[in-house]
Amino acid sequence: MTFKKRALLLIFTLLSFIISGQTLTGVVTDKNNAPLVGVNVFNDSGKGVITDINGSFTLALEQGSTKINFSYIGFETLSQQYYLDANELKNVKIVLNEVSEKLDIVVISAGKFEQRIEETTVSMEVIKPQMIENKNTTEIQTAMEQIPGVNITDGQANIRGGSGWSYGAGSRVLVMVDDMPLISGDAGQVQWKLIATENINQVEVIKGASSVLYGSSALNGVINIRTAFPSKKDIDKHPSLGYTKINTHYGFIDFPQRSSLIWWNQYKRRVYKGLEFFHAQKLDNINLTVGGNVFKDQGYRKGEVTDRKRFNFSLEKQDEKIKNLIYGIKGNFLFQSTGSALIWDSYENGYIPLDDKITTTSGDVFNVDPYVKYTIGNNRHSLNTRYLHLINDNETKGSETNDDNRSRLFYTDYQWQKRFEKINLLITTGTTNEIVYAQSKIFQGKNSRSNHSLYSQIDKKLGKLNISAGARYEYFSLDSEDGHEINGDTIYHFAEAKPVFRGGLNYQIADGTFIRSSWGQGYRFPSMAELFVTTNVSDIEIFPNPELRSEKGWSSEIGLKQAVQFGRFRSFIDIAAFVMRYDDMMEFTFGQWGEPEFDENGNVSNFFGLGFKSVNVGKTEISGIELSITGEGKINEITKINFIGGYTYMNPISLELNKSYANDYYGNPITYNNSSSDSTILKYRYRNVAKIDIELLRDKFSIGSSVRYNDFMSNIDYIFTTDLINNGDPNFGVDALIPGINESREKFKDGDLVFDIRVGYQLDEISKIGFVVNNLFNREYMSRPANMMPPRTFAFQLNLKI
């Protein structure tokens, strides 16, 4: 046989080998013939692929009869039986139907994979973008206030009473955008203003310790804000131009009921106005989005003026050569000037800061997030990275305070997921690394922090039972250039490490009835601000505490979720009993931490050394019950209703009431008992919180209302209730330091009940107008002592979707 013939025979043999076997190919679309990207196509043995950007798939199969499943979030799962002869190539066209007329809430945050909310092992709530948009949300944190069991105080989130008041430092709730933390590296402060409200797909809230999957700041829970590329239906309206959304609003602040609160011109109301835009376009296999926001607010407090400009973008590409390889980059840029006050001047002048002092922060914050995702078979790899840069220039009454701060944060999270379809098992494992460099006089020089962790979780489905278990090992180190004195020694380096564990079960006991139970540990390393901050805000000192220890604890709950359906209306009713325990809980505490200073006339010049400091208050427990209801659906052909609501009862207590956890400047021991106005409850918390938001849509009209209730905040730092604070001390020639705290607490002892209302009208296919009234009855209320909340506000909206 000649060489040429041998070569041809070899080539023929190889080609025969390559094309031998059976292959199923096809395209998956929706009913409008739009291709669906990322559909799971698999057989009962677990072998499968996902569809590409064109909705296409190719799956090699064994000869004979095989059942193939087509699964896609938001669509009904389709199973088809196919018979393939030897070496057969079969091409199919698959059309999936959207899930209709039922409440099909899918979440990712609970286990870092897609699952129905009723099957999760933890308590979760979800907010959809319609409510965020219709409530004229200028900062996402205001929408968070409508979630059952969630409260925001001075920008710090707390879930089910897990936190009290911590002014601008440290957070027990991890706030994320697309699984990436958005918390500053130095102060541990949530960057709410950096979050683009114009491109939110849904907000997912996990209640309870979530440190295993998410790390230190998730001690009390997680708020994960998810963005999304618009649907192909929206994009295809104008394929060459893409999809554009523009929201504009103009609002004004009403006059408060008490004339003494009006510090501005009584014939001219304070105004706020803003514009948001979002544009998305598909360029071949590239998804491009850009968005931005311009917002100006004259403010209801004197001097609290906000001028904000924000820009964001995302660029995502599906590789043309390597199937299922996706990479991209996202970015957010914020330029702002914002005024802030810590304490009022008095109850009579509740909208004027103490001594008329406002701290104005002018700064730039930006993050850039490159990422890559790759799926091969049942393996999914993802690498998310972030660079977060923060610069704050602070001044009070136009004078520099030397309180400027800047920080740089480098973050990476690599995750691998392996799905064993045949045994219904999912393994998630990964590593997170974070390095922070901070420089500021208020943090006593240059400091750096590093955090490294390994985590793993398994999720197993056994019939109607879902099992979840995981572990994480976390290492923290902190280095200070100047050193800090602790127990007489100068320390330049801190380091500690700790493992945490979690487990959970969810069992479907009947059609639409799910019972769950979970237990998880939590752990939080103190932020640089809590350890080292030394500054003055409105004449009140903030003191450092380099001896502050990490807090740790655990949370547990048992819950029942029931799906209820009436015709085309469906809802979930959820009830849960929970308990959380903390060791060495960190609390922002007001006391006499400094030495009193006097001027040449013998008058006190530094507030008697009073101020705030973060301290460990010992062992605490928070237990309670929570009822929440979520629903949506059609009442008739032209009327639809959406609602979310709930009631939370909390019993937050100290387990060591009489244990001394700190000493004041004079060495007097401080206990929870002698430092509290009501030691039967932890400070700056409520026992009862109830909320509901309901919206009715009929043809082109919509009307909605939000209601929030909380009872009286009975326990605050005792010193706030003393004569020195409320009436002054004539022996030292001192007037009341913060007048009116006791007077206001007496007035508001029955709690707060606040109503909002909104109406909207769809003018045509692309434009909608709206009118929003917040604090409808113009009630006075406070979020904490000496912090009066805004009076009634009105806002007009115009929304365009092109």
C-alpha positions in Angstrom: 0.0 0.0 0.0 1.4 3.4 -1.0 2.0 6.1 1.5 -0.8 8.2 -0.1 -3.3 5.4 0.3 -2.3 4.8 3.8 -2.7 8.5 4.6 -6.2 8.6 3.1 -7.1 5.5 5.0 -5.9 7.1 8.3 -7.8 10.3 7.6 -11.0 8.3 6.8 -10.6 6.3 10.0 -10.1 9.4 12.1 -13.1 11.1 10.5 -15.3 8.1 11.1 -14.2 8.1 14.7 -15.0 11.8 15.1 -18.4 11.7 13.6 -19.4 8.4 15.2 -21.7 8.5 18.1 -25.0 10.2 18.5 -25.5 14.0 18.7 -28.5 16.1 19.6 -28.3 19.8 18.5 -30.8 22.6 18.5 -31.9 26.0 19.4 -33.9 27.1 22.5 -36.1 30.2 22.2 -39.1 31.8 23.9 -42.5 32.0 22.4 -41.4 35.2 20.5 -38.6 33.3 18.9 -36.0 35.1 20.9 -33.0 32.9 21.7 -32.5 32.0 25.4 -28.9 32.2 26.6 -27.7 29.9 29.4 -30.5 27.3 29.3 -29.5 24.1 31.1 -29.8 21.1 28.7 -29.1 17.8 30.5 -30.2 14.2 30.7 -31.2 12.2 33.8 -27.6 10.9 34.3 -26.4 14.5 34.8 -24.6 14.9 31.4 -25.4 18.3 30.0 -24.5 21.7 28.4 -25.8 25.2 28.4 -27.0 27.2 25.4 -24.7 29.8 23.9 -25.4 33.4 23.0 -27.6 32.3 20.0 -29.6 29.8 22.1 -27.8 26.9 20.4 -26.5 23.7 22.0 -24.8 20.4 21.0 -25.0 17.4 23.3 -23.4 14.0 22.6 -25.6 11.1 23.7 -25.6 7.3 23.8 -27.6 5.3 21.3 -31.2 4.6 22.2 -33.9 6.5 24.1 -33.0 9.4 26.4 -35.0 12.0 28.3 -33.6 15.5 27.9 -34.5 18.3 30.3 -34.5 22.0 29.4 -34.3 24.2 32.5 -34.2 28.0 32.6 -35.0 30.4 35.4 -38.3 32.2 34.9 -39.5 29.6 32.4 -41.3 26.3 32.8 -39.0 23.3 32.7 -39.5 21.1 29.6 -38.7 17.4 29.4 -38.6 15.6 26.0 -37.9 12.0 25.1 -35.6 11.4 22.1 -34.5 8.2 20.3 -31.2 8.3 18.5 -29.9 5.6 16.1 -26.3 4.8 15.8 -24.3 7.8 14.6 -27.5 9.9 14.2 -27.4 13.7 14.2 -30.7 15.0 15.4 -31.6 18.7 15.2 -34.5 20.1 17.3 -36.2 23.4 18.0 -37.3 24.0 21.6 -39.7 26.7 22.8 -39.9 27.4 26.5 -42.9 29.1 28.1 -42.5 31.8 30.7 -43.8 31.0 34.2 -47.1 32.8 34.3 -49.7 33.7 36.8 -47.7 32.6 39.7 -45.2 34.0 42.2 -41.9 32.4 41.0 -39.2 34.1 43.0 -35.7 32.9 42.3 -32.7 33.9 44.4 -29.0 33.4 44.2 -27.6 34.9 47.5 -28.7 32.0 49.8 -26.2 29.5 48.4 -24.5 31.3 45.5 -26.6 29.4 43.0 -30.1 29.8 41.6 -32.9 28.3 43.7 -36.5 29.1 44.4 -37.0 31.2 47.5 -39.3 28.6 49.1 -36.5 26.0 48.9 -33.8 28.0 50.7 -32.7 27.0 54.2 -32.6 30.6 55.5 -35.1 33.5 55.8 -35.0 35.7 52.8 -36.9 38.7 51.4 -36.9 40.1 47.8 -37.7 43.5 46.5 -38.4 44.0 42.8 -37.3 47.0 40.8 -40.9 48.3 40.2 -41.2 49.4 43.8 -37.8 51.0 43.9 -38.6 53.0 40.8 -42.2 53.9 41.7 -41.2 55.2 45.2 -38.8 57.7 43.6 -35.8 56.1 45.3 -32.8 58.5 45.1 -30.7 56.3 47.4 -31.3 52.5 47.6 -31.1 52.5 51.4 -34.5 54.3 51.6 -36.1 51.3 49.8 -34.5 48.9 52.3 -36.6 50.5 55.0 -39.6 48.8 53.5 -38.3 45.3 54.0 -39.7 43.4 57.0 -37.2 43.2 59.8 -34.7 45.7 58.3 -34.0 49.1 59.7 -31.4 51.7 58.6 -30.0 54.2 61.1 -27.4 56.8 59.9 -26.6 54.6 56.9 -26.1 51.4 59.0 -28.3 48.5 58.3 -29.6 46.2 61.0 -31.7 43.0 60.6 -34.0 41.8 63.3 -32.4 44.0 65.9 -28.9 42.7 65.3 -27.4 46.2 65.4 -28.1 49.4 67.3 -26.5 52.7 66.4 -23.0 52.9 64.9 -22.3 56.2 63.3 -20.3 55.7 60.1 -18.2 52.9 61.3 -18.5 49.1 61.1 -21.4 47.1 59.8 -22.8 43.7 60.8 -24.8 43.6 57.6 -22.8 43.0 54.4 -24.1 45.1 51.5 -23.2 43.8 48.1 -23.8 44.5 44.4 -23.7 41.4 42.2 -22.0 39.4 45.0 -19.3 42.0 45.5 -19.0 43.8 48.9 -19.5 47.6 48.7 -18.1 48.6 52.0 -15.1 51.0 52.5 -11.9 49.4 53.7 -11.1 51.9 56.4 -14.4 52.7 58.2 -16.3 49.6 57.2 -19.0 52.0 55.9 -21.6 51.0 53.3 -21.2 53.1 50.1 -25.0 53.5 49.5 -24.5 56.5 47.2 -22.3 54.5 44.9 -25.2 52.0 44.1 -26.9 52.6 40.7 -30.6 52.6 41.4 -31.3 52.8 37.7 -30.2 49.3 36.9 -31.5 47.0 39.7 -33.0 43.6 38.8 -33.9 42.7 42.4 -32.7 43.1 46.0 -32.1 39.9 48.0 -31.9 40.0 51.8 -30.6 37.1 53.9 -31.6 37.3 57.6 -29.1 35.8 60.0 -25.4 35.0 60.2 -24.0 34.5 56.7 -20.2 34.6 57.4 -19.5 31.1 55.9 -20.2 32.2 52.3 -19.7 36.0 52.7 -17.2 36.7 55.4 -16.7 38.9 58.4 -19.2 41.7 57.8 -22.1 39.3 57.2 -22.5 38.6 61.0 -26.1 39.8 61.0 -27.1 39.1 57.4 -26.6 40.1 53.7 -28.2 42.7 51.4 -27.3 41.7 47.8 -28.4 44.1 45.1 -28.5 42.3 41.7 -28.2 44.1 38.4 -29.1 42.6 35.0 -28.9 43.2 31.3 -32.3 44.1 29.8 -34.3 41.3 28.2 -34.0 40.6 24.6 -37.6 41.8 24.2 -36.5 45.3 25.3 -33.4 45.3 23.2 -35.2 44.1 20.1 -37.5 47.1 20.1 -34.7 49.1 18.6 -31.9 46.7 17.8 -29.6 49.3 16.3 -30.1 51.9 19.1 -30.5 49.5 22.1 -32.6 50.1 25.2 -32.7 53.4 27.1 -34.3 54.4 30.4 -34.5 57.9 31.7 -36.0 58.9 35.1 -36.4 62.5 36.1 -37.9 63.9 39.3 -38.4 67.2 41.0 -39.5 67.5 44.6 -39.9 69.9 47.5 -39.9 69.7 51.2 -43.1 70.8 53.0 -43.1 73.1 56.1 -43.1 71.1 59.4 -46.0 71.4 61.7 -44.0 73.3 64.4 -43.0 76.7 63.2 -39.9 76.6 65.4 -38.4 74.0 63.2 -38.5 76.2 60.1 -35.0 77.8 59.8 -35.4 78.7 56.1 -37.4 81.3 54.2 -41.0 80.7 55.2 -42.2 81.6 51.7 -39.9 79.3 49.8 -39.7 75.5 50.2 -36.5 73.5 50.0 -36.2 71.5 46.8 -34.5 68.4 45.5 -34.2 67.3 41.9 -32.4 64.6 39.9 -32.0 62.8 36.7 -31.1 59.1 36.1 -30.3 57.4 32.8 -29.5 53.9 31.7 -28.6 52.6 28.3 -28.0 49.1 27.1 -26.9 47.8 23.8 -25.9 44.4 22.3 -23.0 44.6 19.8 -22.6 41.2 18.3 -21.5 39.1 21.3 -20.8 42.1 23.6 -23.3 43.5 26.2 -22.7 47.2 26.9 -24.4 49.3 29.5 -23.9 52.8 30.7 -25.8 54.8 33.3 -25.6 57.9 35.4 -27.2 60.1 38.0 -27.2 63.8 38.8 -28.8 64.7 42.1 -29.1 68.0 44.1 -30.8 68.3 47.4 -31.1 71.5 49.4 -31.9 69.4 52.5 -34.3 69.9 55.4 -31.5 70.3 57.9 -29.5 73.5 57.9 -26.3 73.0 55.9 -27.0 69.5 54.9 -26.8 70.2 51.1 -26.1 67.3 48.7 -24.6 67.7 45.2 -23.9 64.3 43.6 -22.8 63.0 40.2 -22.5 59.3 39.5 -21.5 57.4 36.4 -21.5 53.6 35.8 -20.7 51.2 33.0 -20.4 47.5 32.3 -18.9 45.6 29.4 -19.4 41.9 29.0 -18.3 39.6 26.2 -18.9 36.0 25.4 -15.7 34.6 23.8 -16.1 33.6 20.2 -13.5 30.8 20.3 -13.9 29.3 23.7 -17.5 28.2 24.4 -19.1 29.3 27.7 -16.2 31.7 28.5 -17.5 35.1 29.5 -15.4 38.0 30.7 -16.1 41.7 31.4 -15.6 44.8 33.5 -17.8 47.0 35.5 -17.2 50.4 37.1 -18.9 53.1 39.2 -17.7 56.6 39.7 -19.1 59.0 42.3 -18.3 62.7 42.8 -20.1 64.3 45.6 -20.3 67.1 48.2 -22.5 66.2 51.2 -23.3 67.9 54.5 -23.9 65.8 57.6 -24.7 66.5 61.3 -24.6 64.2 64.3 -26.8 65.9 66.8 -29.5 68.6 66.7 -29.1 72.0 68.4 -32.3 71.5 70.5 -35.7 70.0 70.3 -37.1 73.4 69.4 -34.5 73.7 66.6 -34.5 70.1 65.6 -33.4 70.9 62.0 -30.4 72.9 63.0 -27.1 71.1 63.9 -25.6 71.5 67.4 -23.7 74.9 67.4 -24.7 75.3 63.8 -21.8 73.0 62.8 -22.0 70.9 59.7 -19.3 68.6 58.4 -19.2 68.9 54.6 -17.5 66.0 52.8 -16.3 66.5 49.3 -14.9 63.4 47.8 -14.5 60.9 45.0 -15.3 57.2 45.2 -14.9 54.8 42.4 -14.6 51.0 41.9 -13.5 49.0 38.9 -14.4 45.3 38.7 -12.9 43.0 36.1 -14.4 39.5 36.1 -14.4 36.2 34.2 -16.8 33.2 34.2 -16.3 29.9 32.6 -18.6 26.9 32.5 -17.5 23.5 31.2 -19.8 20.6 31.6 -21.1 20.7 35.2 -18.2 22.8 36.4 -18.5 26.6 36.8 -15.5 28.8 37.5 -15.7 32.5 38.4 -13.2 35.1 39.3 -14.4 38.5 40.6 -12.0 41.3 41.4 -12.4 44.9 42.6 -10.4 48.0 43.1 -12.2 50.5 45.4 -10.7 53.9 45.8 -12.1 56.5 48.3 -11.0 60.1 48.9 -12.9 62.3 51.5 -12.1 65.9 52.1 -13.9 67.1 55.3 -14.4 70.6 56.5 -16.6 72.2 59.2 -18.0 75.8 58.7 -15.7 76.3 55.8 -12.6 75.4 57.8 -10.3 72.4 57.2 -10.6 69.9 60.0 -7.6 67.7 59.1 -10.1 64.9 59.1 -9.5 64.0 55.4 -9.2 60.3 54.7 -8.3 58.1 51.8 -8.2 54.4 51.3 -7.5 51.8 48.6 -9.1 48.4 48.6 -8.0 45.4 46.5 -10.4 42.4 46.5 -10.6 39.0 44.7 -13.0 36.1 45.0 -12.4 32.9 43.1 -15.3 30.4 43.2 -15.6 26.9 41.8 -19.0 25.1 41.6 -19.4 21.4 40.7 -22.9 20.0 40.1 -23.4 16.3 40.3 -26.8 16.0 38.6 -27.2 12.3 39.0 -27.1 12.6 42.8 -28.5 16.1 43.1 -25.4 17.5 44.8 -23.8 20.9 44.4 -20.3 21.8 45.8 -19.3 25.4 46.1 -15.8 26.3 47.2 -13.6 29.3 46.9 -11.2 31.8 48.3 -11.5 35.5 49.1 -8.7 37.9 49.6 -8.8 41.6 50.5 -6.0 44.1 51.1 -6.7 47.7 52.3 -4.3 50.6 52.5 -5.6 53.7 54.5 -4.1 57.0 55.3 -5.7 59.6 57.5 -5.0 61.7 60.6 -8.4 60.6 62.1 -7.2 57.0 61.9 -3.8 58.1 63.4 -1.6 57.8 60.3 -1.1 55.0 57.9 -2.7 51.6 58.4 -3.1 48.5 56.3 -5.4 45.5 56.7 -5.5 42.1 55.0 -8.1 39.4 55.0 -7.7 36.0 53.5 -10.3 33.2 53.7 -11.2 29.8 52.3 -14.8 28.6 52.2 -16.8 25.6 51.1 -20.5 24.6 51.0 -22.4 21.6 49.9 -26.1 21.6 48.9 -27.8 18.3 48.5 -31.4 17.5 47.4 -33.0 14.3 48.6 -36.4 14.1 47.2 -38.3 16.9 49.0 -35.5 17.6 51.4 -32.8 20.2 50.8 -29.6 20.0 52.9 -27.0 22.8 53.1 -23.7 22.8 55.1 -20.6 24.8 54.9 -17.5 26.1 56.6 -15.1 29.0 56.3 -11.7 29.8 57.7 -10.9 33.6 58.0 -7.6 35.3 58.7 -7.2 39.0 59.5 -4.1 41.1 60.1 -3.8 44.8 60.6 -0.6 46.8 60.6 -0.1 50.4 61.9 2.8 52.6 60.9 2.8 54.6 64.2 1.7 51.8 66.5 -1.0 51.9 69.2 -0.7 51.5 73.0 -2.5 48.5 74.4 -2.0 47.5 78.1 1.2 49.6 78.2 2.8 48.1 75.1 3.1 49.8 71.7 1.6 47.4 69.1 2.3 47.7 65.4 0.7 44.4 64.3 -2.7 42.7 65.1 -3.6 39.3 63.7 -6.2 36.6 64.4 -8.0 33.8 62.6 -11.2 31.9 63.2 -13.3 29.1 61.5 -17.0 29.4 61.2 -19.7 26.8 60.3 -23.3 26.7 59.2 -26.0 24.1 58.3 -29.6 24.2 57.2 -32.5 22.0 56.2 -35.6 22.7 54.1 -38.3 20.1 53.7 -41.5 20.2 51.6 -44.1 18.7 53.9 -47.1 19.3 51.5 -48.0 20.9 48.3 -46.8 24.5 48.7 -45.7 24.0 52.3 -42.0 24.2 53.2 -40.4 24.0 56.7 -36.8 25.0 57.3 -34.3 25.2 60.0 -30.8 26.7 60.0 -27.9 27.5 62.3 -24.8 29.5 61.5 -21.9 31.1 63.1 -20.8 34.7 62.6 -17.6 36.7 63.2 -16.6 40.3 62.7 -13.2 41.9 62.9 -13.4 45.6 64.0 -12.9 48.2 61.3 -10.0 50.8 61.4 -12.5 53.5 62.3 -13.7 51.6 65.4 -10.2 50.9 66.5 -8.3 54.1 65.7 -10.7 57.0 64.9 -10.1 60.3 66.7 -12.2 63.2 65.5 -14.8 65.8 66.4 -18.2 66.0 64.9 -20.5 68.9 65.9 -18.3 69.5 69.0 -18.7 65.9 70.1 -15.5 63.9 70.3 -15.2 60.4 68.8 -12.6 58.4 70.7 -10.4 55.5 69.6 -10.3 52.1 71.2 -7.3 50.0 70.0 -8.2 47.4 72.6 -11.5 46.6 70.9 -11.9 42.8 70.3 -13.6 41.0 67.5 -17.2 40.0 68.0 -18.5 36.6 67.3 -21.8 34.7 67.7 -24.3 32.4 66.1 -27.9 32.6 64.8 -30.6 30.0 64.5 -34.1 29.9 63.3 -37.0 27.6 62.4 -39.5 28.8 59.8 -42.5 27.8 57.7 -43.3 29.1 54.3 -46.7 28.5 52.8 -47.6 29.2 49.2 -51.2 30.4 48.8 -53.0 30.8 45.4 -56.4 32.2 44.6 -57.1 32.0 40.9 -54.3 34.1 39.3 -53.1 35.6 42.5 -50.4 33.9 44.5 -48.5 34.8 47.7 -46.1 33.4 50.2 -46.8 33.6 53.9 -43.7 33.1 56.0 -43.4 32.8 59.8 -40.1 32.3 61.6 -38.8 32.1 65.2 -35.2 33.1 65.6 -32.4 33.6 68.2 -29.0 35.3 67.9 -26.2 35.3 70.4 -23.1 37.4 70.4 -19.9 37.4 72.4 -18.0 40.6 72.9 -20.7 42.6 71.0 -19.3 45.9 69.8 -21.5 49.0 70.5 -21.1 52.7 69.8 -21.4 54.1 73.3 -21.8 57.7 74.6 -19.9 58.5 77.8 -17.2 60.5 79.5 -14.2 59.1 77.8 -12.1 62.2 77.9 -10.8 64.8 80.4 -12.9 67.9 80.8 -11.1 71.1 79.6 -11.7 74.7 80.7 -11.1 78.0 79.0 -9.5 81.1 80.7 -12.9 82.0 82.2 -13.3 78.6 83.9 -16.0 77.5 81.5 -16.0 74.0 80.1 -14.7 74.0 76.5 -14.9 70.4 75.4 -18.3 69.1 76.3 -17.0 67.7 79.7 -15.0 65.1 77.8 -18.2 63.5 76.6 -18.2 61.6 73.3 -18.6 58.3 71.6 -16.4 55.2 71.6 -16.8 51.7 70.3 -16.6 49.2 73.2 -17.3 45.5 73.8 -20.4 45.2 75.9 -20.2 41.4 76.6 -22.7 38.6 75.9 -26.0 39.5 74.3 -29.0 37.7 72.9 -31.7 38.7 70.4 -34.7 36.4 70.0 -38.1 36.9 68.4 -40.6 35.9 65.8 -41.4 37.3 62.4 -44.3 37.1 60.0 -43.9 38.3 56.4 -46.2 38.1 53.4 -45.3 38.6 49.7 -47.8 38.4 46.9 -48.7 39.4 43.4 -51.2 38.6 40.7 -54.2 39.6 38.8 -57.6 40.3 40.3 -59.2 40.5 36.9 -58.0 41.0 33.3 -57.0 44.7 33.8 -56.2 44.9 37.5 -53.1 43.6 39.2 -51.9 43.9 42.8 -48.4 43.6 44.4 -47.6 43.7 48.1 -44.9 43.0 50.6 -45.3 43.3 54.4 -44.4 41.9 57.7 -44.3 42.2 61.5 -41.2 41.5 63.6 -41.1 41.1 67.4 -37.6 41.3 68.9 -36.4 40.8 72.4 -32.7 42.0 72.4 -31.2 41.7 75.9 -27.8 41.8 77.6 -26.8 38.5 79.3 -24.3 40.3 81.5 -26.1 43.3 82.9 -23.8 43.9 85.8 -20.5 43.0 84.3 -18.1 45.9 84.0 -17.1 46.1 80.3 -15.2 49.5 80.4 -14.2 52.4 82.6 -14.8 56.1 82.1 -12.1 58.7 82.2 -12.2 58.7 86.0 -11.9 54.9 86.2 -15.6 54.3 87.2 -16.8 50.9 86.0 -19.4 50.9 83.2 -22.0 48.2 83.1 -25.0 47.7 80.8 -27.2 48.3 83.8 -25.7 51.6 84.9 -25.2 53.0 81.4 -28.8 52.3 80.1 -32.0 54.3 80.3 -33.9 50.9 80.2 -31.6 47.9 80.7 -34.3 45.4 79.9 -33.5 45.9 76.2 -30.3 46.5 74.2 -29.6 50.1 73.3 -31.0 51.9 70.2 -33.4 49.1 69.2 -37.1 48.4 68.9 -39.2 45.5 70.1 -42.0 45.8 67.5 -41.6 46.8 63.9 -44.4 46.4 61.2 -44.3 47.4 57.5 -46.4 47.0 54.4 -46.2 48.2 50.8 -49.1 47.6 48.5 -49.6 48.7 44.9 -52.7 48.4 42.7 -52.4 48.6 38.9 -55.5 49.0 36.8 -55.1 49.6 33.0 -52.8 52.6 32.8 -53.2 53.8 36.4 -51.3 52.7 39.5 -51.7 53.7 43.1 -49.5 52.5 46.0 -48.9 53.1 49.7 -46.2 52.3 52.2 -46.7 52.1 56.0 -44.0 51.7 58.6 -44.5 51.4 62.4 -42.0 51.0 65.2 -42.5 51.2 68.9 -40.6 53.5 71.3 -36.8 53.2 71.5 -36.8 52.8 75.2 -33.1 52.2 75.8 -30.5 54.8 75.0 -27.2 55.7 76.7 -28.3 56.9 80.1 -26.2 60.0 80.0 -28.4 61.4 77.2 -31.2 61.5 79.8 -29.3 63.4 82.5 -29.8 67.0 83.7 -26.3 67.9 82.4 -27.3 67.0 78.8 -30.9 68.3 79.0 -30.7 71.3 81.4 -27.0 72.1 81.9 -25.0 72.8 85.1 -25.0 76.4 86.5 -22.1 75.5 88.8 -19.8 75.3 85.8 -21.6 78.0 83.8 -22.8 75.4 81.3 -26.1 75.6 79.5 -27.9 72.4 78.4 -25.5 70.5 76.2 -28.2 68.9 74.0 -31.5 70.4 75.0 -34.8 68.6 74.5 -33.9 64.9 74.4 -36.1 64.0 77.3 -38.9 66.3 76.1 -38.9 64.6 72.6 -38.7 61.1 74.1 -41.8 61.9 76.2 -43.6 63.1 73.1 -42.7 60.1 70.9 -43.1 57.4 73.6 -46.0 55.8 71.7 -43.7 55.0 68.7 -43.8 56.1 65.1 -46.3 55.5 62.3 -45.4 56.9 58.9 -47.4 56.7 55.7 -46.3 57.3 52.1 -48.4 57.3 49.0 -47.8 57.3 45.3 -49.8 57.4 42.0 -48.7 56.8 38.4 -50.2 57.0 34.9 -48.8 55.3 31.8 -49.1 58.0 29.1 -48.1 55.8 26.2 -45.8 52.8 25.5 -42.6 54.6 26.5 -43.6 57.3 29.1 -45.0 57.3 32.6 -45.7 60.1 35.1 -45.9 59.8 38.8 -46.5 61.7 42.0 -45.1 60.6 45.4 -45.8 61.9 48.9 -43.6 60.7 51.7 -44.6 61.2 55.3 -48.1 61.9 54.2 -49.4 63.2 57.5 -46.3 65.3 58.2 -45.5 63.5 61.4 -42.5 64.4 63.5 -40.4 61.3 64.3 -36.8 60.4 65.2 -34.6 57.5 64.1 -32.5 57.9 67.3 -32.1 60.6 70.0 -31.5 64.2 68.7 -32.0 63.2 65.1 -35.3 64.5 63.7 -36.4 62.9 60.4 -37.7 64.9 57.4 -41.2 66.4 57.2 -43.6 65.7 54.4 -42.0 65.7 50.9 -43.6 65.8 47.4 -42.0 64.6 44.2 -43.1 64.6 40.6 -41.6 61.9 38.3 -41.3 61.4 34.5 -40.0 57.9 33.4 -39.1 57.1 29.8 -38.3 53.6 28.5 -37.2 53.7 24.9 
